Amino acid sequence: MECSREVFISIDIGTTAAKVALVKAEGPQVISVLSSEYVKGILHPKNLWAESDPEDWWTTVCNLIKKLFQQTNVDPTQVIGIGLCNTCPSLIALDGEGKALRPAILYMDQRSVEQARKLLKKVGKEAFAEIAGNRIAPGAFSITSMLWVKENEPEIYKRAYKFVHANGYFASKLTGEVGMDPTNASFTGIFDLKRAQWSDELIEKTGLDREKLPRIFWSYEKVGEVNDYASKILGIEKGVPVAMGCADSAASALGCGIIKPGRVFETTGTSTVVAVVSSSPKFDTRILNRCYVKNGLWLHMGAMSTTGASLKWFKDNLCEVEVQLSQKGDGNVYKILDDIAAKVPPGSDGLIFFPYMSGERSPIWDPNARGVFFGLTLSHTKAHMIRAILEGVAFGLKNNLEIIESLGVSVEEVRAAGAAAKSSLWRQIKADVLGKRIAVSSVKDATMIGCAILAGATAKYYHDIISIADKFYYLVEDVNIPNELVNSVYKKYYSIFIKGYKRFKSMYKEITLVS
């Protein structure tokens, strides 16, 4: 495989798996990409807790990078920059030597409900939103997880040198330097979104120690250079610059060319995000808001926690036969599940799925929410349940997109990225539910391109990330057009979906108290 001399390494630290790519600087263009699930996966030591072992992340990524060099003709000395992106929030307490003092606390973790309640009472909803641009919610913003550590694991808190997210952990491993970028810091809950800096006011009100927070770097800025430790493990030359990087959804948006105000994209992996770029810091706390990869730009985002995770849960627990069939073929069990679900009519014959498998973020903001199959009858089959999951995620997506449109954004087309964008069936369901065109970028690995753009800026190979990213917006592989007849069917089911949560809400709380 021929490639230009200069290459970047793109690293995506996902929720359940890592993805790594070698990217040709010219373009940028992906040369080769590999992914692997973590050995330990998501840890659930208690009900509604969600943790992950950072060392598991690091080992997985190192193995993938070494495999990439082995499988291509790229020499490690050709690497001129490294870009990072990560699942967010993914809170890690680091000691002074860069070691994680405990497992990372993930965005879907709901242990800090009490800390969120106390914080809301102490700071106030409006005062918090005015600075942080968001609401107070357990797990979704890592301030509540930090406070949980402080109150429940005081020795860990005391020993913590810095609290970081996953890209900060990898920056420490690769360079020995620690930092956080604005896209990640926006989801801490102690970051001033308008000024793009830590909020001394919120830090004081929350009672956190200011010195435990890392330095802020913009996503395209150099956090450090590859050190002896990483150089010896990976074979990469010492001194290669490492970009601070960003949250995975921001990297995906950048890789799809979602870099100018008004452009909308959605990505479904473990979770689902739908977002629009804005040049105006006007925040609606029904959804999430964050700084983007460049000063003066923001992302207004609807974010659901366990969408792809719901399908994976169903596959892992109820699809042993399909998994075995896939192993005899190309290994893609989700393609088999698509084929099964495609045999069921829109609306799944009256079966509706609520994809709240670990509480939910926007727009319902309910840590007690649970997954529900509603309308289940003896005539329903596994095929109905699979399709209901796909449709339930699309209903939640519509719920979030309606809020984004209420901000004055005119949406005719949504750019799709992420693992689920490979599913023609799921894209069509989303198009039919939303009543919008779903355009699939021909950029197959958007997060990898996004990370590479940031690495290129850090390495001084690119001078303007806006113009580099913008050209990818026009690369479209396919478009799913909504079917008006099917859309009219889905409108009826969507109405029930919206009413359903309101009916279930009190029961969600009851079952939390007894379980």
N, C-alpha and C positions, 0 to 999 in steps of 0.2 A: 504494500500500500504506500503510494507516494504522498508526501506531504511537504509543505514549506518548512523551513528550518524552525521558525518560531511557533511554539504551541503553548496553550494554557491548560491548566488542570481545573476543571469545574467540579465542585463537591457539593452535593445536596444531602444534608443530614435530615432525612425524613422521619416520620413518626414510627413507622414499622420497618422501614428499609432505607438503605443508603444507595445513592446513585453517584457514579463518578464518570467523568468523560475526559478524553483528550480532545482538545478543540484547536483546530488550525487558526492561527491568529488572522490570517488573510481571510476575510469574510465577515465575521468569524464563521467557521464551519466545523461541525462535529466530525471528528475522525472516527472515534469509536466510543461506545458507552457501555458500561456494565452496572448492574444493580444486584443487590443481595439483601434479603431480610436479615435482621439482627438475630443472633443465636437465641438471646433471651426474650426478645420481643417486648411488648408492653407488659409491665409488671402491675398486678392488682393485689397488693398485700392486704387491702381491706376493700370493702364494698365502695365503689365509686372513686377509689384512688386510682391514679394512673401515673406510673413512673417508668423510667428507663435507665439503663446502666450506661453512662457516658463512655466508659472504657470499652464496652461492647460496640458502641458507635465507632470509636477510634480504630479498634482492631479490624472491624468490617471494612472501613474505608481504606486502611493501609493495604489490606489483602486485595481489594479491588484495584487500587492504583498499581500495585506490583503486577497483577494479572494483565492490566492494560498494556504495560510496557512489554510484557512477554508475548502478547498476542498481536502487537503491531510492530512496525519497524521504527517506531519513535524511540529515540534515545533520551533518557532522563535529562541529559545536558541541554536538550532543546527547549526545555520548559522555561518560559520567561515571566510567568505570573500564575498566581493561584487565586481563584474566586470561590467564595463560600455562600451557601444559603442554608436555611434551617427551618424546621418545624418551630412554631412560635405561638405562645411562650413555651420555653423549655428550660426551666429555672435550675441553675446549678450553683452550688456553694463551693467555691474554689479556695484551697488554702494557699499559702504563700509560695508553694512549689508548683502550683498549677494542678494539683490533684483534686478530684471531686470528693467532697467529704460525705456525700450521700447520693442516692440515685436522683436523677433529674425529675422534677415535678412538671408534668405535661399540661397542655392547655385544657384538656378534658377532665382534669382532676378536680374533684368537688369537696375535698377535705376541709377547705378553708371557708365554709359557709359562715361560721360564727365570726371569723375575722372580718369577713365582708360586712356582716351586720353591724359590728362595732364601728368599723371604719365609716360606714354610711351615716351612722348616728353622730360620729365625732366631726366629720368633715362637712357632710351635707351633700346631697345629690347635685344641686346646682353649682355649688362652689367647686366641687370636684370636676364636673363636666367643663366648667369654664376654663380650667387649666389643662386637665388631662385629655379633654376632648372626647371622653368616653364615660361610661357608667362604671360603677363598682360591681364587679362580678367575680366570684370565686374561680380560680384557675385561668380564666380567660385573660386576666391581667395579673401579672406575677407579684404584685404588691401583697395580695392576700396570702399567697404562698410563702413569701418572705416573712410576713408576720406570723404565719403558722409555725415556721421553723424557729423564729425567735421565741415564741411562747411555749412550744412543745419540745424543742430540741435546743435548749439554750447553749449547750456546749458546742454544738455544730455552729450556731450563730456566732458565738464568741470566737471560734477558730477561723471562721470565714474571712478570707482576705478580700474577696470580691464576689458579688453575685452577678452571674452572667447568663446569657442564653447559649444555645448550642454553638453558634458561630464564634462566640467569645472563647468557649472551651477549646475549639479547634485552633483558633488563633494562638492560644496559649501553648498548645501542643506543637504547632508548627514553628512558632517564632519566639516563644517565651514571653510575649507581650499580651496584655489583656485589654479588651475593649468591647464596646457595643455600638451598633449603628442606630440611627433614628427610627428605622422601620421596626426594629426589635424593641427599642426603648419606648416606642409609642404604646406597646402592650405590656409595659410594667405598671402603669397607673401612677407614676411619680415623675412623668416627663411632660414638660410644657410643649404641646404640639405646635403652638403658634410661633414660639421662639426657638424651637428645636434644641432644647437644653434641659438638664435636670431642673426640677422645680424645688427650690429651697423651701418654699412655703409648704408644699405637700410632704416633703421629706421631714420637715419639723413636725407637722401635724400627725404624721403616721408614726413618728418615734423611731424611724430607722437611722442608722449611723451613716452619714454622708460619705465617709471614707470607704465604705464597703461597696460603693457604686463605681463602675469602671468609667474610664474616659470615653467620651463620645467621638466616634469617627464617622464621617459620611461613608456610605457604602462603597464608593469608588476610591476611598483613601487608603493608603498603606498603613496597616496596623503594625506591621513588622516584616522581618525577612526570615526566610527559612534558616533555622539554627542547626547546630551540629547534630542534635538528637534526631530531628526529622530527616536531615540529609542522609544520615547513616542508614535509617530504616527504609527510606524510599528511593535513595540513589539520586535525588534531586540536588543540584548544586546549592551549596550554602549561599545565602544572600539573595535568593529569588524573592521578589516582593509578594506579599500576601494582602489581598484586598480584604477590608473588614467584612464586606458582603452584606446580606440582607435576609429578611424573612423569605421563605420559599414562594409564597404567593406573589411577593413583589418581584422576585427573580423571574417567575413565570410570566408575569405581566410585561416585564422589560424584554424578555426574549420573544414575546409575541408582538412587540412594537406598540404596546399600550403605554405610550409615553407622553401623549398630548391630551389636554383636557377634553372630556366628553367621550373618550373611547371606553368601551365596556368589555369586560372579559369575565369568564367563569372558569374555574378549574376544580375538578373533582378527583380527589385521591382518597386518603383516609377521611378527610373532611371535604367540605365544599365551600368555596369562596366565590362571590360575585362582586365585582368592584368597578368603580369609575374613577378616572383620574380627574383631579380638580386643581385649579390654581388659586382657589379661594378657601381659606380656613373657616368654613361654616360647617359646624358639626351637629349631626343628628344622632342622639344617643340611643335611638332604636336599633341602630346598626353600629359597626365599629369604624373608627377613624384612625388613620396613621399617617405619619410623614412618609414620603416616598423616597426614592433613591437619590434624589437631587433636591437641593434647597428650593423652596417656592412651589413645590408640588406635593399634593396629598392624595391618598386613596381613601374613598368612602366605600366601606365593605360590608356586605352581608356575609356572615360566617357561620356555618353549621358544623357541628363537632364530629358527628359519627355517621356520615353518609356512606362513603365507600367502606367504612368500617362495618356498617350494618350488613352490607352485601358479603363482605369477607367473613363476618361472624356466621352468616347463614351458610356460606360455602364450607367453612371449617367444621361446622357442627351437623349439617344436614345433607351434605352433598358428597358423601364418600364415594358413591358409584361414579359420579361425574368426575371427581378428582382422578379416580383410577383410569377412566376412559381418556382423560387428557394426557395422562402419563404415557399412554400407548400411542398418542398422536404427537401434536406439537407442544404439548404442555400447557396450553392456554385453556384453563378450565372456564374462564369467564366467557370465552366465545361459545362454549357449550351451553352455559347458563343463558346467554343471549338467545341462542337458537331455541331453547326450551320456552323462554318467556315470550318469544315472538309469535308463538302459536295461540297466545291468549289475547282476547280483544282489549282495546283501550278501556280502562276502568276496572280491569281484572274481575269482571263479573261481580262488582259490588264489594270488592276487598280493598281496603285502604290501609296503608302502612304509615305509622308515625315514627320517623327515624331519630328518636331521641334516646339512644342507647346508653348515654352517659351524661344525663342532663342536656341542656341545649343553650347555645349562645343566641345570636340574633335570629329572628326578632323577638322570641318569647322570653329569653333570659330567665330560664327556670332550671336551677340545679337539681330539682326533684323530678324533672320530666323523665319519662320512661318510654321505651319502644312499645308500640301497640300494633297488632294486626286487628283491625276493626271490620266486622261484617263477615267473619269467617264462618263458613257453612260446610256441611258434609260433601258438597259438590266441588269445593275448592281443592286444588292440587298443589303440588310443589311448584308447578309452572306459574300458577296464579300468585303464589307468595313471592316468587322471584320478580315477576313483573310489578307487583305491588310495591316492592322495595324501590325499584327504579322510578316508579311514578311518585311515590311518597317523597323521594328526594327532589324530584322536579317541582312538586307542590311547595316544598319548603323554599326552593330556589325562587319560585314566583313570588312568594310572600316577601322575600328580601328585595327582589327587584322592584316590586311596587313601591317600596320605601325610597329606593334610589331614584325612581322616576318622579316621586313626589318632591324631590329636591330641585326639580326643574330640568332634569336630564331627559332628552328625547332619545329613546332607545328603539332602533329598528333592527339592529343586528348585535348579536353577542358573540364574541370570539371565545372559542372553547379550547382549553388546554388540559393538561393532566392526563393521568392514566385512563380515565373514563372517556376521554375524547376519542379513544380508539374504537369505542363501541358505537356503531352506526345506529343501533336500536335505541340506545340511551340518548344519543343526540337527538333523534327524531322525537322521542317522548318529550324531551325538554323543549324542543321547538313547538310541538303541538300544545303542550301545557302553557308555555309562555306566550304563544302566538307571535313569536319572533323568529327571524332567521338565526340559525346557529352556524357560524362559519368556523371551519377547522383550519387552523394554520398549517401550512406545509412544513413548518418548523416542528420537527418531531420531538425534540427535547428542549422545550422552551426554557426550563430552569437552567439547563446546561449552557445555553446561549446567553441567558441573562447573567450568569456567574462569569462567563468568559468576557462579556462586555465590561464588567466591573474590574476583572483582572487586567484587561487591556488598558483601561484608564489608569490603573495603579502603576502598570509597567511603562506608562507614557507612550504606549503603542497607539492608543486612540486619544484624541484630544477633545472629542465631543460625544458623550454617550447618547445624546438626544438624536443626532443625525444617524449614528450607527444603528440604534435600535429602531428608528422610524422606518427604515427600509424593510424590516421584517413584517411590518403591519400589512404590507401589500402582497405577501406570500400566502395565498389561500388555496388549499387543496380541494375542499369540498364545502358545500353549503346545504344544510337541511332546511327545507321550506315547510312552514307550518301548514297542516291540512285543516281547513276551516271547519269541516264537519267533525273531525276528531277534537278540535279545539272546543267546539260547542259542547261535546260530551264531557271533556275534562273540566269545563267551567262548573258543571254541576257537582262533580266530585271534589273540586277545589273548595267549593262553598262548604261542603261537609267537613273537609279537612280543617278549615279555619274554625268552624263551630266545634269540632271535635276536641281540639286542645282546650278550649274554654270549658267544656264539660268535664274533661279529665283532670283539670288543674288541681282541684281540691283533693281528688283521689290520689294524685301523685304525691301530695304532701302526706296524706294518711299512710300510704304504703311505705314511705320513707321512715315514718315514725315507728312502724312495727317490724321493719326488716333490719 
